[in-house]
């Protein structure tokens, strides 16, 4: 189904859940889901699977959230079913709330074990090494293989002459990730990158943070946003294209990893103004 139809069906499932907000982008009809704990994304992926959709996942996150997971058979036992398709929303929601790591550090591997996602791309991981140890693939207990890709926070580098998407000499090494982006050879221009399969686009707002000498974590200011995603740059256009072509967009405020809830809300306001035309509704002026 297209993004608008998916919005209406998902809205029936998500509307009314505690501390979860939904928005619809006026120009494309896409759903935006906003929540606070990253493991809640499992609920969204579960609802999507209930609608017969199976999507890849692209997520911006300073952590990979891919700590080792229990195997599928153990997870299903905790949910209380033999097959995931038999789980109710209440059963699965309780499983997410009570049986997933409270630091949100392992939801991705759970999603892959339960085949709630296809291939996976992380952008911006700088604190975890779980994906690196997987060497490009994750195979669940039932033998399903998920391709794993990573891009650094510095997308200007990744598009340049030494990066995974731009280096003309890394064709063999980077062929799988270039296939993910449907790039025939290397990224000659940002228009070349067209995601091959439908996907969920997720933002953990801790991607948009920095650490300082006082050991504090602070959200990006508009000036820092412009440093990493300057107007008319490849990386800015790349991000806008990712947003425009996603089937569903999710945003995790994750305040404990952004320094404070205030930091999370400031980041969300800038993201809303720069990339969502204010559709999320973060404007505080009267």
C-alpha positions as CSV (number, residue, x, y, z in Angstrom):
1,X,0.0,0.0,0.0
2,X,1.1,3.6,-0.5
3,X,2.2,5.9,2.3
4,X,-1.3,7.5,2.7
5,X,-3.1,4.2,2.9
6,X,-0.4,3.0,5.4
7,X,-1.0,6.1,7.5
8,X,-4.7,5.5,7.9
9,X,-4.2,1.8,8.7
10,X,-1.4,2.4,11.2
11,X,-3.3,5.3,12.8
12,X,-6.1,2.9,13.8
13,X,-3.5,0.8,15.6
14,X,-1.3,3.5,17.2
15,X,-3.8,6.3,18.0
16,X,-4.5,6.4,21.8
17,X,-1.3,4.7,22.9
18,X,0.1,6.4,25.9
19,X,2.9,8.9,25.3
20,X,3.0,8.3,21.5
21,X,2.2,11.0,19.0
22,X,1.3,10.6,15.4
23,X,1.4,13.2,12.6
24,X,0.6,13.1,8.9
25,X,2.8,15.1,6.5
26,X,0.5,17.3,4.5
27,X,2.3,17.0,1.1
28,X,3.0,13.3,1.0
29,X,0.5,11.8,3.4
30,X,3.3,9.9,5.3
31,X,2.9,8.9,8.9
32,X,5.3,10.3,11.5
33,X,5.4,8.5,14.8
34,X,7.0,10.2,17.8
35,X,7.9,8.3,21.0
36,X,10.4,8.4,23.8
37,X,12.1,5.0,24.1
38,X,13.7,3.4,21.1
39,X,12.5,-0.1,21.8
40,X,8.9,1.2,21.1
41,X,9.9,1.1,17.4
42,X,9.3,-2.6,17.7
43,X,5.6,-1.9,18.1
44,X,5.5,0.1,14.9
45,X,7.3,-2.6,13.0
46,X,4.9,-5.2,14.5
47,X,1.9,-3.2,13.3
48,X,3.4,-2.8,9.9
49,X,3.9,-6.6,9.7
50,X,0.3,-7.1,10.7
51,X,-0.7,-5.0,7.6
52,X,1.3,-7.4,5.4
53,X,4.2,-5.0,4.8
54,X,7.8,-6.0,5.2
55,X,10.2,-3.1,5.0
56,X,13.9,-2.3,5.2
57,X,15.0,0.0,8.0
58,X,17.2,3.1,7.8
59,X,18.0,4.6,11.2
60,X,20.0,7.6,12.3
61,X,21.4,6.7,15.8
62,X,24.6,7.4,17.8
63,X,24.3,3.8,19.0
64,X,23.6,0.7,17.0
65,X,21.1,-0.8,19.5
66,X,22.2,-4.3,18.3
67,X,23.3,-6.0,21.4
68,X,22.9,-9.8,21.3
69,X,19.3,-11.0,21.3
70,X,17.7,-14.1,22.5
71,X,16.7,-16.5,19.7
72,X,13.3,-16.4,18.0
73,X,11.9,-19.4,19.8
74,X,12.7,-17.8,23.2
75,X,11.2,-14.5,22.2
76,X,8.0,-16.1,20.9
77,X,7.7,-18.0,24.2
78,X,8.0,-14.7,26.1
79,X,5.3,-13.2,23.9
80,X,3.1,-16.2,24.5
81,X,2.6,-17.5,21.0
82,X,4.0,-20.2,18.6
83,X,3.9,-17.8,15.6
84,X,4.3,-14.1,15.7
85,X,1.2,-13.6,13.4
86,X,-0.9,-15.0,16.3
87,X,0.2,-12.3,18.8
88,X,-2.2,-9.6,19.8
89,X,-1.2,-6.0,20.0
90,X,-1.5,-6.3,23.8
91,X,0.7,-9.3,24.0
92,X,3.4,-7.8,21.8
93,X,3.2,-4.4,23.6
94,X,3.7,-6.0,27.0
95,X,6.7,-8.0,25.6
96,X,8.3,-4.7,24.4
97,X,7.6,-3.0,27.7
98,X,8.7,-5.7,30.0
99,X,11.0,-8.1,28.2
100,X,13.2,-5.8,26.2
101,X,16.3,-4.0,27.6
102,X,15.4,-0.9,29.4
103,X,18.4,0.9,27.9
104,X,17.0,0.2,24.4
105,X,20.2,-1.5,23.5
106,X,18.9,-4.6,21.8
107,X,15.7,-3.8,19.9
108,X,17.3,-4.1,16.5
109,X,18.5,-7.7,16.9
110,X,15.1,-8.6,18.3
111,X,13.5,-7.1,15.2
112,X,15.7,-9.2,13.0
113,X,15.2,-12.4,15.0
114,X,11.4,-11.9,14.6
115,X,11.8,-10.9,10.9
116,X,10.1,-7.5,11.5
117,X,12.6,-5.8,9.2
118,X,14.5,-6.7,6.0
119,X,17.9,-5.2,5.5
120,X,19.2,-2.6,7.9
121,X,21.3,0.6,7.5
122,X,22.6,2.6,10.5
123,X,23.8,6.1,10.0
124,X,25.9,7.8,12.7
125,X,26.8,5.0,15.2
126,X,29.8,6.2,17.2
127,X,29.4,4.5,20.6
128,X,28.7,0.8,19.9
129,X,30.5,-2.0,18.1
130,X,27.8,-4.7,17.7
131,X,27.1,-4.2,14.0
132,X,30.7,-4.2,13.1
133,X,31.1,-7.6,14.7
134,X,28.3,-9.0,12.5
135,X,30.5,-8.5,9.4
136,X,27.7,-7.4,7.2
137,X,25.0,-10.0,7.9
138,X,22.7,-11.2,10.7
139,X,21.1,-14.6,10.4
140,X,18.2,-15.3,12.6
141,X,17.4,-18.7,14.3
142,X,15.1,-19.7,11.4
143,X,17.8,-19.0,8.8
144,X,16.7,-15.6,7.5
145,X,19.6,-13.4,6.5
146,X,19.5,-9.6,6.9
147,X,22.2,-7.5,5.3
148,X,23.7,-4.9,7.7
149,X,25.1,-1.6,6.5
150,X,26.7,1.3,8.3
151,X,27.5,4.9,7.2
152,X,29.3,7.3,9.5
153,X,27.9,10.6,10.8
154,X,30.1,12.4,8.3
155,X,28.0,11.9,5.2
156,X,30.1,14.4,3.3
157,X,33.0,12.0,3.7
158,X,30.9,9.0,2.7
159,X,29.9,10.7,-0.6
160,X,33.4,11.8,-1.3
161,X,36.4,10.2,-3.0
162,X,37.3,7.9,0.0
163,X,33.8,7.1,1.3
164,X,31.6,4.0,0.9
165,X,29.3,5.6,-1.7
166,X,31.8,7.8,-3.5
167,X,35.2,6.1,-3.8
168,X,35.8,4.8,-7.3
169,X,38.4,2.3,-6.0
170,X,36.1,0.6,-3.5
171,X,33.7,-0.9,-6.0
172,X,34.1,-4.5,-4.9
173,X,34.2,-3.8,-1.2
174,X,31.2,-1.5,-1.3
175,X,29.0,-3.2,-3.9
176,X,26.4,-4.5,-1.5
177,X,25.7,-1.1,0.1
178,X,25.7,0.5,-3.3
179,X,23.1,-2.1,-4.4
180,X,21.0,-1.1,-1.3
181,X,21.0,2.4,-2.7
182,X,20.6,1.2,-6.2
183,X,23.8,2.9,-7.2
184,X,25.2,1.4,-10.4
185,X,28.9,2.3,-9.8
186,X,29.6,5.1,-7.4
187,X,27.7,8.1,-6.2
188,X,28.5,10.7,-8.9
189,X,25.7,13.0,-7.7
190,X,23.1,12.8,-5.0
191,X,20.4,12.1,-7.5
192,X,22.1,8.7,-8.1
193,X,21.0,7.3,-4.7
194,X,17.5,5.8,-5.0
195,X,16.8,3.2,-2.2
196,X,16.1,-0.1,-3.9
197,X,13.3,-1.4,-1.5
198,X,10.6,0.3,0.6
199,X,11.8,1.3,4.0
200,X,11.0,2.8,7.4
201,X,13.1,5.9,8.2
202,X,13.9,6.3,11.9
203,X,15.6,9.1,13.8
204,X,17.0,8.6,17.3
205,X,17.6,12.2,18.3
206,X,20.8,11.4,20.0
207,X,22.3,11.3,16.5
208,X,22.0,15.1,16.7
209,X,24.0,15.6,19.9
210,X,27.6,16.2,20.8
211,X,29.6,15.7,24.0
212,X,31.7,18.5,25.6
213,X,34.6,18.8,28.0
214,X,32.2,19.1,30.9
215,X,31.1,15.5,30.1
216,X,27.7,16.9,29.2
217,X,25.6,15.9,26.2
218,X,24.1,18.8,24.3
219,X,21.7,18.9,21.3
220,X,22.8,20.4,18.0
221,X,22.0,24.1,17.4
222,X,20.8,25.4,14.0
223,X,24.5,26.3,13.3
224,X,25.6,22.7,13.9
225,X,22.8,21.4,11.7
226,X,24.0,23.6,8.9
227,X,27.6,22.4,9.4
228,X,26.7,18.7,8.8
229,X,23.7,19.3,6.4
230,X,24.4,22.6,4.7
231,X,22.0,24.0,2.2
232,X,22.5,22.7,-1.4
233,X,24.9,20.0,-0.2
234,X,24.8,16.4,-1.1
235,X,24.1,15.3,2.4
236,X,21.2,17.8,2.9
237,X,19.6,16.7,-0.4
238,X,20.2,13.0,0.6
239,X,18.4,13.5,3.9
240,X,15.5,15.2,2.3
241,X,15.2,12.4,-0.3
242,X,15.3,9.8,2.5
243,X,12.4,11.6,4.2
244,X,10.4,12.1,1.0
245,X,10.6,8.5,-0.1
246,X,10.1,6.7,3.3
247,X,6.9,4.6,3.7
248,X,6.8,5.5,7.5
249,X,8.9,7.9,9.5
250,X,9.6,7.4,13.2
251,X,11.3,9.7,15.7
252,X,12.6,8.7,19.1
253,X,13.2,11.5,21.5
254,X,15.3,9.3,23.8
255,X,15.9,12.1,26.4
256,X,18.2,10.1,28.6
257,X,20.7,10.0,25.7
258,X,20.2,13.6,24.6
259,X,21.2,15.2,27.8
260,X,17.7,16.1,28.9
261,X,14.1,16.2,27.7
262,X,14.6,19.9,26.9
263,X,17.5,19.0,24.6
264,X,15.4,16.4,22.9
265,X,12.6,18.9,22.3
266,X,15.0,21.5,21.0
267,X,16.4,19.0,18.5
268,X,13.0,18.0,17.5
269,X,11.9,21.6,16.9
270,X,14.9,22.2,14.6
271,X,14.3,19.0,12.7
272,X,10.7,19.9,12.4
273,X,11.4,23.4,11.0
274,X,14.3,22.3,8.7
275,X,12.9,19.1,7.3
276,X,9.2,18.7,8.0
277,X,7.9,22.2,7.3
278,X,6.5,22.5,10.8
279,X,4.1,19.6,10.3
280,X,5.1,18.0,13.6
281,X,3.9,21.1,15.4
282,X,6.8,22.2,17.6
283,X,6.4,26.0,17.1
284,X,6.2,27.7,20.5
285,X,5.4,31.2,19.4
286,X,2.0,32.8,19.8
